[in-house]
Amino acid sequence: MPTYTALTTLTGKSQADALGEAMEQLTPEPTGVGVFELEDGSGLWEVGGYFTETPDAAGLALLAAAFGAQPFVVSELPETDWVAHVKRELSPVEAGRFFVYGSHDADKVPADSIPLLIEASMAFGTGHHGTTLGCLRALDRLIEQGFDAGKVADIGCGTAVLAMAAARVWDGDVLASDIDAVAVEVAEANLKANGMAGRVTCLEAAGFDHPELGAHAPYDLIFANILKGPLVALAPDVAAHLREGGYAILSGILNEQADDVIEVYSRVGTNLVEREEIGDWTTLLLSKNVAI
């Protein structure tokens, strides 16, 4: 059975919620409607519906006009295909010197940027989510301050965009690990697409549970963009694998969870340097045994 998507963007949560409710009254009815904020600082909200019958183009056009939204883009999707969605809806992301883009936007790469190609099929880790964007911004600020990392670990790497960003800047050892074997394959594919095959060592591991991760410690910089629970559990291992004065960039933390994470890491001697909120998410920059 074919699946159709109808997707648009507009400004303002209340308008987006109202448009989502109005979509549910369409005939044929959508099987589901989603409303969420694009956490790239654009202020845009995405509204999308899924249909098992061809949606009513005229009805969608009227809704877009009525709510001040962009014209709906309707596509027939094969099963579990996010590619068309991301190509249409996600613009490139700038995070300081880093420019994260899909191949469909290759002509938009600024000459003075550090480009990171993440193919459009990879929904999470494109840089649009506040967690990934926050990590890239924190990395950019460290570089701006003259920090140099010879050894970097990206724990829970996903697309490996953070590991690739570090490897673009520094010539040292960069390792990226993920508990999900598919994520490791994605990471390796992204490295190849960026002309960086072999530049980052990709490992399947839960946390630091891999001999290679231990063998390369201590690290100058550790990324962990996961969730509060795993971050709290990893605190002793992050501290143990980080050199004195080294940095950890942590995200996947809801704003209201940040103080708890900071407190747990302070108990293992890894202290807050700075924090940044993007949308609902906080990114933390910590340093080992350096009281700020």
C-alpha positions in Angstrom: 0.0 0.0 0.0 1.5 3.4 -1.0 2.1 6.0 1.7 1.9 9.7 0.9 3.3 12.6 2.9 2.1 16.2 2.9 4.6 18.5 4.5 4.9 22.2 5.1 6.6 24.8 7.4 5.4 27.9 9.1 6.2 30.3 11.9 4.7 30.0 15.4 3.6 27.1 17.6 0.0 28.1 17.9 -0.4 28.4 14.2 1.3 25.1 13.6 -0.9 23.3 16.2 -4.0 24.8 14.6 -3.0 23.8 11.1 -2.3 20.3 12.4 -5.8 20.1 13.9 -7.3 21.4 10.6 -5.4 18.7 8.6 -7.2 16.0 10.6 -10.5 17.1 9.1 -9.3 16.5 5.5 -10.9 14.0 3.2 -9.3 11.5 2.7 -8.2 11.6 6.4 -4.5 11.4 7.2 -3.4 8.3 9.2 -1.3 10.6 11.4 -0.4 14.3 11.8 2.8 15.6 13.3 3.8 19.0 14.5 7.3 19.9 15.7 9.8 22.7 15.9 12.9 22.7 13.7 15.6 23.3 16.3 18.0 25.0 14.0 17.2 28.5 15.3 15.0 29.3 12.3 11.8 29.6 14.3 10.0 27.4 11.9 7.6 24.6 12.7 6.9 21.6 10.5 3.5 20.2 10.0 3.1 16.9 8.2 0.5 14.3 7.5 0.7 10.7 6.3 -2.0 9.3 4.0 -2.8 5.9 2.5 -4.7 7.6 -0.3 -3.6 10.5 -2.5 -4.3 13.7 -0.4 -6.6 16.4 -1.6 -4.3 18.9 -3.3 -6.9 21.7 -3.4 -7.7 21.2 0.3 -4.1 21.4 1.3 -3.6 24.5 -0.8 -6.5 26.2 1.0 -5.1 25.2 4.4 -1.6 26.5 3.6 -3.1 29.8 2.5 -5.4 30.1 5.5 -2.6 29.5 8.0 0.2 31.4 6.3 2.2 28.2 5.7 4.5 27.3 2.8 2.7 25.3 0.0 2.4 21.7 1.0 4.8 19.3 -0.7 3.2 16.0 -1.4 5.2 12.8 -2.2 4.5 9.1 -2.5 7.0 7.4 -0.3 8.3 3.8 -0.3 8.3 2.2 3.1 10.5 3.9 5.7 11.8 6.4 3.2 12.9 9.7 4.9 15.0 10.9 2.0 12.4 13.0 0.2 11.3 14.5 3.5 14.7 15.7 4.5 15.6 16.9 1.0 12.6 19.1 0.8 12.3 20.3 4.3 15.8 20.6 5.8 18.0 23.4 4.7 21.8 23.4 5.4 22.9 24.2 8.9 25.7 26.6 9.9 27.4 26.1 13.2 30.3 28.5 13.4 32.8 27.3 10.8 30.9 24.1 10.2 28.4 23.7 7.3 26.2 20.6 7.5 24.4 19.8 4.3 22.8 17.1 2.1 24.1 16.3 -1.4 21.1 18.2 -2.8 22.5 21.4 -1.4 26.1 20.9 -2.5 26.0 24.1 -4.5 25.4 26.1 -1.4 28.6 25.3 0.5 30.4 28.5 1.4 34.0 28.7 0.3 35.3 29.5 3.8 33.4 26.8 5.7 34.3 23.3 6.8 31.7 21.2 4.9 30.2 18.1 6.4 28.0 16.1 4.0 25.3 14.1 5.8 23.1 12.3 3.3 19.4 13.1 3.5 18.4 9.6 4.6 20.0 10.3 8.0 17.2 12.2 9.9 19.0 12.4 13.3 22.5 14.0 13.4 22.0 16.3 10.4 22.6 19.3 12.7 19.0 20.5 12.7 18.3 19.0 16.1 19.3 21.3 19.0 21.6 18.6 20.5 23.8 18.1 17.4 23.8 21.8 16.6 24.8 22.6 20.2 27.7 20.2 20.1 29.0 21.7 16.9 28.8 25.2 18.3 30.6 24.2 21.4 33.3 22.5 19.3 33.6 25.7 17.2 34.1 27.8 20.3 36.8 25.5 21.6 38.7 25.8 18.3 38.3 29.6 18.3 40.0 29.6 21.7 43.0 27.8 20.3 42.2 24.4 21.8 44.0 21.5 20.0 42.9 17.9 20.4 45.2 15.0 19.5 42.8 12.3 20.7 39.0 12.5 20.3 36.2 10.0 21.1 32.6 10.4 19.9 30.5 8.1 22.1 27.1 7.2 20.7 28.2 8.7 17.4 25.1 8.2 15.3 25.9 9.7 11.9 29.5 10.5 13.1 29.0 14.2 12.2 30.8 15.3 15.4 33.7 12.9 14.9 34.0 14.1 11.3 34.0 17.7 12.4 36.9 17.1 14.8 38.8 15.1 12.2 38.4 18.0 9.7 40.2 20.3 12.1 42.8 18.1 13.9 45.1 15.4 12.6 45.1 13.2 15.7 43.3 10.0 16.5 39.5 10.2 16.3 37.4 7.3 17.4 33.6 7.0 17.0 31.5 4.3 18.7 27.8 3.4 18.8 25.9 0.6 20.4 23.9 0.2 17.2 25.6 -1.8 14.4 23.6 0.1 11.8 24.8 3.4 13.1 28.3 2.2 12.8 27.6 1.4 9.1 26.0 4.8 8.6 29.1 6.5 10.2 31.4 4.6 7.8 29.3 5.5 4.8 29.3 9.2 5.8 33.1 9.1 6.2 33.4 7.7 2.7 30.9 10.3 1.3 33.1 13.0 2.8 36.3 11.6 1.4 37.4 10.7 4.9 37.4 6.9 4.8 39.8 5.6 7.4 40.2 9.0 9.0 37.9 8.0 11.9 37.9 4.6 13.6 34.3 3.4 13.9 33.5 0.9 16.5 30.4 -1.0 17.8 30.4 -0.6 21.5 28.3 0.2 24.5 29.8 3.3 26.0 33.6 2.8 26.3 33.3 -1.0 26.3 35.8 -1.7 23.5 39.5 -2.4 23.8 40.4 0.2 21.3 38.7 2.9 23.2 40.7 2.1 26.3 43.9 1.7 24.4 43.7 5.3 23.0 42.9 7.0 26.3 43.2 9.5 27.8 41.4 11.7 25.4 41.7 15.5 24.9 38.0 15.7 23.9 35.0 13.4 24.4 31.6 13.9 22.7 28.6 12.2 24.2 25.4 13.3 22.5 23.0 10.7 23.9 20.3 11.0 26.6 20.4 11.9 30.3 20.2 8.4 31.7 23.1 7.0 29.7 25.1 10.2 30.3 24.7 9.9 34.0 25.7 6.2 33.9 28.8 7.1 31.8 30.0 9.9 34.1 32.8 7.8 35.8 33.9 6.4 32.4 34.0 9.8 30.8 36.2 11.1 33.7 38.4 8.0 33.6 39.0 8.3 29.8 39.6 12.1 29.8 43.0 13.7 30.4 43.5 16.3 33.0 42.3 19.6 31.6 40.5 17.8 28.7 37.0 18.7 27.6 33.7 16.8 27.4 30.9 18.0 25.2 27.6 16.5 26.3 24.1 16.8 24.9 20.8 14.9 24.5 19.8 16.7 27.7 16.5 18.4 28.2 16.9 21.9 29.7 15.3 20.9 33.0 17.7 17.9 33.3 20.9 19.9 32.8 21.6 20.8 36.5 21.3 17.1 37.5 23.8 16.1 34.8 26.2 18.9 35.9 26.0 17.8 39.5 26.8 14.1 38.7 29.8 15.0 36.5 31.1 17.4 39.1 31.3 14.6 41.6 33.8 12.8 39.3 35.9 15.9 38.8 34.5 17.1 35.5 33.2 20.6 35.9 31.0 23.0 34.0 32.7 25.5 31.7 29.6 26.6 29.7 26.1 25.7 28.7 23.9 26.5 25.8 20.2 26.0 25.4 18.8 25.5 21.9 15.0 24.9 21.9 14.3 22.3 24.6 17.8 21.0 24.7 21.0 21.9 26.6 24.6 21.3 25.5 27.3 21.2 28.2 31.0 21.9 27.9 32.8 20.4 30.9 36.5 20.2 31.8 38.2 17.6 34.0 39.5 18.8 37.3 39.4 22.4 36.3 37.1 24.4 38.7 35.4 27.2 36.9 
